[in-house]
Amino acid sequence: MSIKIVGGIVSLTTNPKVKAIVNTIDFPNVNRVHGQVPIGAQGVMVIKNVPDHQNFVPGNILNYRDSNNNNNAQLTVNSVVGPTKYNVTRTA
C-alpha cells in the first residue's frame, strides 16, 4: 500500500514567506492511520516551483497544508534529490 498526496502548499517554519506549491508527495509502503499519513512515514515530495527567496535544504522543517486546510502536517527535509524533488519525513 502507498499514499499519494496531490496538491497543497509547503512553507518553511522559520520563514513562512519561503513557500512552494506541492505537485505530489508519495509515501510508498505506508498505510493510513485514522485516515492520515502516520508520523515517521518517509516519502518523496515534488513541488511545482522552486521556493521563493531560497531553496529547501536537509534539516528544514516545512509546514504542509492542503487546499481545504484539512490535512495540515509538518515535514522534515531529509535530502534534496533535485531542484524540485525532496526526500521528506512526516514529523508532526
Beta strands, then each sheet from edge to edge (+ up, - down):
strand 1: 3-6
strand 2: 9-12
strand 3: 15-27
strand 4: 42-47
strand 5: 61-65
strand 6: 73-82
strand 7: 85-90
sheet 1: 1+ 3- 2+ 5- 6+ 7- 4+
end
